[in-house]
């Protein structure tokens, strides 16, 4: 059986081949221009789904990192505040020893001056106990109030804790409850300082007991500061883990979405060469028709 091949069929077949070559060349040029293998979901449904999952995971890790950063700011604020509290307490202790060394024969005026400075230290420490981060008292638990302590040294906060999620299933406490730091009852440091001031003026014989109470309160503050430092170190490690995971996910996303530049340039060069060759071959295959001569 003889199949007749007409000029029209030759022309249509040649044009389809050229258009196919041109489409491939255009797609490669778009990839080279954008730097992406996937410009729309139909380019790679599987790759698109993988990229979406990777981006979602990256956003999660970014949030963990932001949470850790916020938690570090809480802990750094607490740590610097406790350092100042400890310095004030140490100054009060030095003054107390100075007053005790004078004994009962010491000047009432001198002891009165020491008591006045102890009162100033107490007021300053209550101010430090009301330190805020983003307008929240860092020693007030989860209270929505503006202060953890009133001017008399009474606790206004609650026993709740402020936590930050820094990894899947991992929450770290970033606050410190005021009563855990400054104590309660007769052992509360503000109460101890108040008693020191009173006994300095009126009954120096009780200062020895006050010194023991003050030392106990200072030990609690130092222990709390060490705990804050340990939590800060842990949150640093968790933030670094989240950042490292982000970099890992970014690398995986690059493998899915981004082109291999040298390979793409080579592909485009080959496709351009093939397209030019196809144009030349088509021009030879499709001979001039009678109409071409008549024109």
Number of C-alpha atoms within 10 A of each C-alpha: 3 4 5 7 8 8 14 10 11 14 16 11 13 19 15 11 16 18 13 13 17 16 12 17 20 15 15 20 16 14 21 19 9 13 16 16 22 19 15 9 11 10 12 15 12 11 18 18 12 16 21 12 12 18 16 12 15 21 12 17 24 18 16 23 24 17 21 28 17 16 26 22 16 23 26 16 16 27 19 12 20 21 14 15 24 19 14 18 23 15 15 25 20 12 18 25 15 14 23 19 11 13 15 14 7 13 13 13 10 15 25 17 17 21 25 16 16 26 20 15 19 26 18 14 25 22 17 19 26 20 20 19 14 9 11 19 27 28 30 30 22 18 19 13 13 15 22 29 20 13 11 12 20 16 18 16 22 16 14 13 16 18 15 20 18 27 19 9 6 11 15 20 17 23 23 24 21 23 19 14 22 24 19 16 11 11 17 21 27 25 21 22 28 19 20 29 26 19 17 27 20 13 13 21 13 15 21 14 11 20 19 13 20 25 15 15 23 21 14 17 22 16 13 19 22 13 14 23 16 13 18 23 14 15 25 18 14 20 24 14 16 23 17 13 16 21 13 13 18 16 12 15 19 15 14 19 18 17 19 15 13 9 10 17 16 11 16 19 14 13 18 17 12 16 20 14 12 17 16 11 12 18 13 10 13 13 12 11 9 8 7 8 7 6 5
